[in-house]
Amino acid sequence: MDAQQKLKSLVGQLNTVIVGKPAQTQNCVACLLAGGHLLIEDVPGVGKTTLAHALARTFGLQFSRVQFTSDLMPSDLSGVSIYERGKEAFVFHPGPIFAQVLLADEINRASPKTQSALLEAMEEKQVSVEGETRPLPSPFFVIATQNPHDQLGTYALPESQLDRFLMRISLGYPDRAAERELLAGHDRRDMVDALPSLLSMDELQTLQRLVLDIHASAPLLDYVQDLIAATRSGRWFLQGLSPRAGIAVLRAAKAQALLSGRNYVAPDDVQAILPQTISHRLIPVGDAGRGSFEQVRAMLDAVALP
């Protein structure tokens, strides 16, 4: 099976579980192919956790789930050393972060201290426990879900951590036809448990290398730079994108191009992933009621195509 058939199978399998959201599932696949962490933000009950489980199973990755709560401690994630009398020594017991996919459920219900404990892991792919640095499995993805900030018992994620997520997506409510399928169909959890793994580790690494090999022409890079410059103009956002964010945009656009069956990045690829890739990194200029997704789209309309 060639890469395009494999990618089509990946997205198709996810769409059997998360019905009526093909754009969001494709964004999720693009995010993981680009080697990035994923943030899924929405109200409870629309399928955030189900999508995260389905992604891990479809990609064939070993995963663990942590329900973030206000009393969750950093050591609950990383693990602790416990004295074992038989060995007459302290033995390290790894925490749930030592998995290829960490599903951080309702991440913004944990305290800022625990949220910050994820920073090193997300950026460096390692954790420091009791003075010793321990590498995490490869690949290592964080798929985090969070509830809207205006809900009780939530803490806003620090900007430094938001910047570590390659994409933030929102599922939204299903349309009427999709909701009827959910009401009349099988239990989603049972469906996720029955999903087969569609990728081996070698196949995932091959697809990730294909993403890196996607060509970006000079005019396309000019367009990306124009978009980055627009975020810094002060017209739409209080502060602009960092160079790291610009690299993230290009990486996500390459993954989108691969999913579209091309070996080069087109402006359509950049436009398709831009709101999901940069909106969580930016604070909109006060434009009553307008969220950053809408602000990014307004900026896209204003920047000339190459």
Number of C-alpha atoms within 10 A of each C-alpha: 6 6 15 15 11 16 23 14 14 20 21 15 19 23 19 15 21 24 17 19 17 15 14 19 23 21 24 26 22 27 28 25 27 24 20 23 24 27 27 23 21 20 17 13 9 15 20 26 22 16 24 26 21 26 25 22 22 20 21 19 21 15 20 17 18 18 13 23 17 15 11 17 16 19 16 15 21 21 18 17 14 11 12 11 8 6 8 8 11 12 12 14 11 17 16 20 27 24 21 20 28 23 26 25 22 23 27 26 25 24 21 15 11 22 22 16 18 21 18 14 21 19 14 10 18 20 23 13 16 11 7 8 10 15 13 17 15 13 16 24 26 24 27 25 27 25 22 15 16 9 10 9 13 19 20 18 19 12 11 11 17 19 23 22 25 24 29 23 23 16 19 14 15 17 11 10 11 14 14 11 13 16 10 8 9 11 11 17 13 9 13 22 11 11 18 13 16 16 18 12 12 9 14 18 15 13 20 18 13 17 25 15 13 18 15 15 12 10 13 19 15 13 18 22 14 16 24 19 14 20 23 16 13 13 12 21 21 14 16 20 19 14 11 10 19 16 12 24 24 23 24 29 30 30 31 27 24 26 24 16 14 15 17 18 23 19 16 13 21 24 17 16 22 23 21 25 27 25 22 19 24 21 15 21 16 11 10 6 7 11 14 22 18 14 20 24 14 12 16 17 10 11 13 10 15 13
